[in-house]
Amino acid sequence: MTTLAYTPFIDPINAQDFWFVLLLPLAFFIAVGYKAVRTVDMRLYWRQVLTFTIQIVGGIILLGIGAYLVIAYAIPSLAPMPG
């Protein structure tokens, strides 16, 4: 049965080729919401949002590099040698 309405959890968008581009607005909007609650001086708000956005994106990049190193080098070295 085909529906005309978009159902995001049943028919998600095909974003496998450009998922990393979606990280930037996601990190920005998380930073906007978090800093809206946590900032004491609103004159520093946008600078803190930008800083926190960069920290989120940098953290995700470092986590990706770390996961790659573990999967590519650490796990194969733990496997028993055949023979």
MARBA-3410 file (N, C-alpha, C, O; in Angstrom, 1 decimal):
83
0.8,-1.2,0.0,0.0,0.0,0.0,0.9,1.2,0.0,1.8,1.3,0.8 ~ 0.6,2.2,-0.9,1.4,3.4,-1.0,0.7,4.5,-0.3,-0.5,4.7,-0.6 ~ 1.4,5.3,0.5,0.8,6.5,1.1,1.4,7.7,0.4,2.5,7.7,-0.1 ~ 0.6,8.8,0.4,1.1,10.1,-0.1,1.8,10.9,0.9,2.6,11.8,0.5 ~ 1.6,10.6,2.2,2.3,11.3,3.2,3.7,10.8,3.4,3.9,9.6,3.3
4.6,11.6,3.8,6.0,11.2,4.1,6.0,10.6,5.6,5.6,11.3,6.5 ~ 6.5,9.4,5.7,6.6,8.8,7.1,8.1,8.6,7.4,8.6,7.6,6.9 ~ 8.7,9.5,8.2,10.1,9.5,8.3,10.7,8.2,9.0,11.8,7.8,8.6 ~ 10.0,7.5,9.9,10.5,6.3,10.5,10.3,5.1,9.7,11.0,4.1,9.9 ~ 9.3,5.1,8.8,9.1,4.0,7.9,9.8,4.1,6.6,10.3,3.1,6.1
9.8,5.3,6.0,10.5,5.6,4.7,11.6,6.7,4.9,11.3,7.8,4.6 ~ 12.7,6.3,5.5,13.7,7.4,5.8,14.4,7.9,4.5,14.3,7.2,3.5 ~ 14.9,9.1,4.5,15.6,9.6,3.3,16.9,8.8,3.0,17.5,8.2,3.9 ~ 17.2,8.8,1.8,18.5,8.1,1.4,19.6,9.0,1.5,20.0,9.7,0.6 ~ 20.3,9.1,2.7,21.3,10.1,2.9,22.7,9.4,3.2,23.6,10.0,3.8
22.9,8.2,2.7,24.1,7.5,2.9,25.3,8.2,2.2,26.4,8.1,2.6 ~ 25.0,8.9,1.1,26.1,9.5,0.3,26.5,10.8,0.8,27.6,11.3,0.5 ~ 25.7,11.5,1.6,26.0,12.9,2.1,25.7,13.0,3.6,25.3,14.1,4.0 ~ 25.7,12.0,4.4,25.4,12.1,5.8,26.3,13.0,6.5,25.8,13.7,7.5 ~ 27.5,13.1,6.2,28.5,14.0,6.9,28.1,15.5,6.8,28.5,16.2,7.6
27.4,15.8,5.7,27.0,17.2,5.5,25.9,17.6,6.6,25.8,18.7,7.0 ~ 25.1,16.6,6.9,24.0,16.8,7.9,24.6,16.9,9.3,23.8,17.4,10.2 ~ 25.8,16.6,9.5,26.4,16.8,10.8,26.5,18.3,11.2,26.4,18.6,12.4 ~ 26.8,19.1,10.3,27.0,20.5,10.5,25.7,21.2,11.1,25.8,21.9,12.1 ~ 24.6,21.1,10.4,23.4,21.7,11.0,22.9,21.0,12.3,22.4,21.7,13.2
23.1,19.7,12.4,22.8,19.0,13.6,23.6,19.5,14.8,23.0,19.8,15.8 ~ 24.9,19.7,14.6,25.8,20.2,15.7,25.4,21.6,16.0,25.4,22.0,17.1 ~ 25.1,22.4,15.0,24.8,23.8,15.2,23.5,24.0,16.0,23.4,24.7,16.9 ~ 22.5,23.2,15.6,21.2,23.3,16.4,21.3,22.8,17.8,20.6,23.3,18.7 ~ 22.1,21.7,18.0,22.3,21.3,19.3,23.0,22.3,20.2,22.6,22.6,21.3
24.0,23.0,19.6,24.7,24.0,20.3,23.8,25.2,20.6,23.9,25.8,21.6 ~ 23.0,25.6,19.6,22.0,26.7,19.9,21.1,26.4,21.0,20.9,27.3,21.9 ~ 20.6,25.2,21.1,19.7,24.9,22.2,20.4,24.7,23.5,19.9,25.2,24.5 ~ 21.5,24.1,23.5,22.3,23.9,24.7,22.7,25.3,25.3,22.6,25.5,26.5 ~ 23.3,26.1,24.5,23.8,27.4,24.9,22.7,28.4,25.3,22.9,29.3,26.1
21.5,28.2,24.7,20.4,29.1,25.1,20.0,28.9,26.5,19.6,29.8,27.2 ~ 20.2,27.6,27.0,19.9,27.3,28.4,21.1,27.6,29.3,20.9,28.1,30.5 ~ 22.3,27.4,28.9,23.5,27.4,29.7,24.2,28.7,29.8,25.0,29.0,30.7 ~ 24.0,29.6,28.8,24.8,30.9,28.8,24.3,31.9,29.8,23.1,32.1,29.9 ~ 25.2,32.4,30.5,24.9,33.4,31.5,24.8,34.8,30.9,23.8,35.6,31.1
25.8,35.2,30.1,25.9,36.5,29.4,25.5,36.3,28.0,26.3,35.7,27.2 ~ 24.4,36.8,27.5,23.9,36.6,26.2,24.8,37.4,25.1,24.6,37.2,23.9 ~ 25.6,38.3,25.6,26.5,39.0,24.6,27.6,38.0,24.1,28.1,38.2,23.0 ~ 27.8,36.9,24.8,28.8,35.9,24.3,28.1,34.7,23.7,28.8,33.7,23.4 ~ 26.8,34.8,23.5,26.0,33.6,23.0,26.5,33.1,21.7,26.8,31.9,21.6
26.6,33.9,20.7,26.9,33.4,19.3,28.4,32.9,19.3,28.7,31.9,18.5 ~ 29.3,33.5,20.0,30.7,33.0,20.0,30.7,31.6,20.7,31.4,30.7,20.2 ~ 29.9,31.5,21.8,29.9,30.2,22.5,29.2,29.1,21.6,29.6,27.9,21.6 ~ 28.2,29.5,20.9,27.5,28.5,20.0,28.5,28.1,18.9,28.6,26.9,18.6 ~ 29.2,29.0,18.3,30.2,28.6,17.3,31.3,27.7,17.8,31.7,26.7,17.2
31.8,28.1,19.0,32.8,27.3,19.7,32.3,25.9,20.0,33.0,24.9,19.7 ~ 31.1,25.8,20.5,30.6,24.5,20.8,30.3,23.6,19.6,30.5,22.4,19.6 ~ 29.8,24.3,18.5,29.6,23.6,17.2,30.9,23.0,16.7,31.0,21.8,16.3 ~ 32.0,23.8,16.8,33.3,23.3,16.3,33.8,22.1,17.2,34.4,21.2,16.7 ~ 33.5,22.2,18.5,33.9,21.1,19.4,33.1,19.9,19.1,33.7,18.8,19.2
31.8,20.0,18.8,31.0,18.8,18.5,31.6,18.1,17.2,31.8,16.9,17.2 ~ 31.8,18.9,16.2,32.2,18.4,14.9,33.6,17.8,15.1,33.9,16.7,14.5 ~ 34.5,18.5,15.8,35.8,18.0,16.0,35.8,16.7,16.8,36.6,15.7,16.5 ~ 34.9,16.6,17.8,34.8,15.3,18.6,34.3,14.2,17.7,34.8,13.1,17.9 ~ 33.4,14.4,16.9,32.9,13.4,16.0,34.0,12.9,15.0,34.1,11.7,14.8
34.8,13.8,14.5,35.9,13.5,13.6,36.9,12.6,14.4,37.4,11.6,13.8 ~ 37.2,13.0,15.6,38.2,12.3,16.4,37.6,10.9,16.7,38.4,9.9,16.7 ~ 36.4,10.8,17.0,35.8,9.5,17.3,35.8,8.6,16.1,36.0,7.4,16.2 ~ 35.6,9.2,14.9,35.6,8.4,13.7,37.0,7.9,13.4,37.2,6.8,13.0 ~ 38.0,8.8,13.6,39.4,8.3,13.4,39.8,7.2,14.4,40.4,6.3,14.0
39.4,7.4,15.6,39.6,6.4,16.6,39.0,5.1,16.3,39.6,4.0,16.4 ~ 37.7,5.1,15.9,37.0,3.9,15.5,37.7,3.2,14.3,37.8,2.0,14.3 ~ 38.1,4.0,13.3,38.8,3.5,12.2,40.1,2.8,12.6,40.4,1.7,12.1 ~ 40.9,3.4,13.5,42.2,2.8,13.9,41.9,1.5,14.7,42.7,0.5,14.5 ~ 40.9,1.5,15.5,40.6,0.2,16.2,40.2,-0.9,15.3,40.6,-2.0,15.4
39.3,-0.6,14.4,38.8,-1.6,13.4,39.9,-2.0,12.5,39.9,-3.2,12.2 ~ 40.7,-1.1,12.0,41.7,-1.5,10.9,42.9,-2.1,11.5,43.5,-2.9,10.8 ~ 43.3,-1.7,12.7,44.6,-2.2,13.2,44.5,-3.0,14.5,45.2,-4.0,14.6 ~ 43.7,-2.6,15.4,43.7,-3.3,16.7,43.0,-4.6,16.7,43.5,-5.6,17.2 ~ 41.8,-4.6,16.1,41.0,-5.9,16.0,41.7,-7.0,15.2,41.7,-8.1,15.6
42.2,-6.7,14.0,42.9,-7.7,13.2,44.1,-8.3,14.0,44.5,-9.5,13.8 ~ 44.8,-7.5,14.8,46.0,-8.0,15.5,45.6,-8.9,16.6,46.4,-9.7,17.1 ~ 44.3,-8.9,17.1,43.9,-9.8,18.1,43.4,-11.2,17.6,43.2,-12.1,18.4 ~ 43.1,-11.2,16.3,42.6,-12.5,15.7,43.7,-13.5,15.7,44.9,-13.2,15.5 ~ 43.4,-14.8,16.0,44.4,-15.9,16.0,44.9,-16.1,14.6,44.1,-16.0,13.6
46.1,-16.5,14.5,46.7,-16.7,13.2,46.3,-18.1,12.7,46.3,-19.1,13.4 ~ 45.9,-18.2,11.4,45.5,-19.5,10.9,46.7,-20.5,10.8,47.8,-20.0,10.4 ~ 46.4,-21.7,11.0,47.5,-22.7,10.7,48.0,-23.3,11.9,48.9,-24.1,11.8
END
